Amino acid sequence: MDQAQAYEWLATAVAEARAGRAEGGIPIGAALYGADGALLGRGRNRRVQDGDPSMHAETSAFRAAGRQRSYRGTTMVTTLSPCWYCSGLVRQFGISRVVVGDAGTFTGGRDWIAEHGVEVVLLDDPECKAMLRDFIEDAPALWNEDIGID
């Protein structure tokens, strides 16, 4: 995948992450792009705002995309490596590629989806890393809740 395109698409996910943080939520954003490059859906982690533990950024973007005949050739762009739950979504529906802004703060199921044929593009974006680092410093208990640590 072209790096310029990956960063352009990541900007959509970053905007969602910022919006989520401004709402008092967890700053993780995502977007789902079609094989033709069209934006199908975008979303952010809304666990706090909606009181819904399943409303991760990737899930939100996937739901916003609506029903598709097939997800082959689509790209999920996310500011943070997808957790196991969202990695399962990627595998279940055959999403072909995942672009990850921050691959160091949290690993999740990133390696697992790659081992099962999903193309993973790691950007190691400084803005994504800083957003999560600042959030974790400000709200460690909420972060631990989000990633499933007691």
N, C-alpha and C positions, 0 to 999 in steps of 0.2 A: 504494500500500500504506500502511496506517496505521502511523505511526511507532512508536506504543506496541507494536504487534504485532511490528514489525521488531526492536525492542530486546529484547522478551521472547524471541524466537527466537534473537537473537544471544547471549543469556545461555547458551544450550545450547552454542554453539560456543566461547564464552569458557571455559566449564568444561572442555571438551575440550582447549583450548590450554593451560590451566594444568596439567592432568593430564599432558600430553605433556612440558611443561617439567620437571615434578617427576620424570619418568622419565628425564631426561637428553636428551630430544629437542628438536625445534624447536617452539616454541609457536604452532602454527597449528591451529585447530579448525574443524569444519564440522558442519552438520546438514542433512538433507534433509526437508522438510515436504511433505505431500500437499496437493492442492487443497482438501481439507476442513480443513486445519490440523493434521492428525495428524502426529506425529513418526514418520517412516518409518525413519530411521537417523541415527546420529551417529558422529563419528570424529575422529581427530587425525592429524597428520603423524607417521608411524611409521617414517620412513626409517632413523633411527639405531637405534631399538629392535629393528626387525625385519631390519635389513640389506637392506631392499628399496627400491630407488630409486624405485619406482612408487607407494609407499604415502603419497601426499599426503593431506591432511585431507579434501579433497572426494572423493577416490577411496575413502577409508576409510568415509566416511558413505554414499556410493553403494553400496558393497558391503554395508554393514550393513543397508541398506534392502531388500536382496534383490530378486528379480525382480519387476518391476511390469508390468502389461499395457501401460501407457503412462506416460510421465513428463510429459505435457502437463499444465500447471496446477501442477506442483510448483515448490517454491522451495528453492534451495540457499543456505544461509546460511554465510558464511565470515568468519573474523576478518581475512583479508587478501585483496586482489584475487587472483583465480585466475590461476595461471600459464598458459602456452600449452597445456600438457598437460591441465590441468583445464578450461580453456576449451573444448578440443576435446571433452571428455566432456560438458559442458553442451550443446554444439551437436549432437553425435552422437545423444544420447538425447532431445533436445527439451525439456530443462528450461526452463521458461518465465520464471523470475525468479531473479536472484542478488542477495542482500543482502550487502553488503561492509562489514565493520567498519572496516578501515583501507585507505584508497584512496591514501594518499600515499607510504607506504614502498616499495611495489612496485606497478607498473601491470599487468604481465602482459598477458593477453588481454582485459582488461575492455572496452576500447573496441571491439574486434573483435566480441565477442559482442553488444554493444549495437547495433552496425551491422547485425547479422544477426537482429534482432528479439527478442533477449532483454531483458527489462526489468531494468535494473540500478539498485538502490537503494543509494546511497552514504551511510553513516552518519557517517563521520569520527569514530569513537569514541575518546575519549582513552585508555581502558584498553587497547584493542587496539593503539593506536600505542605506548603506553609499554611493553607486553610485548615488542613486536618491537624497539623501540629498545634496551631493556635487553639483550635477547638478542644483537643485533648487536654491541653493545659488548663483551659477554662472550665471544662465539664468532664472530668475523668470518669465520674460515676455513670453519666449518661453514655459516654463512649463505651464503657465496659458493658453496659446493658445492651447496647446496639450490637456488639460483636459476640455477645453471649457469655461474658465472663461474670461470675457472681460477685 
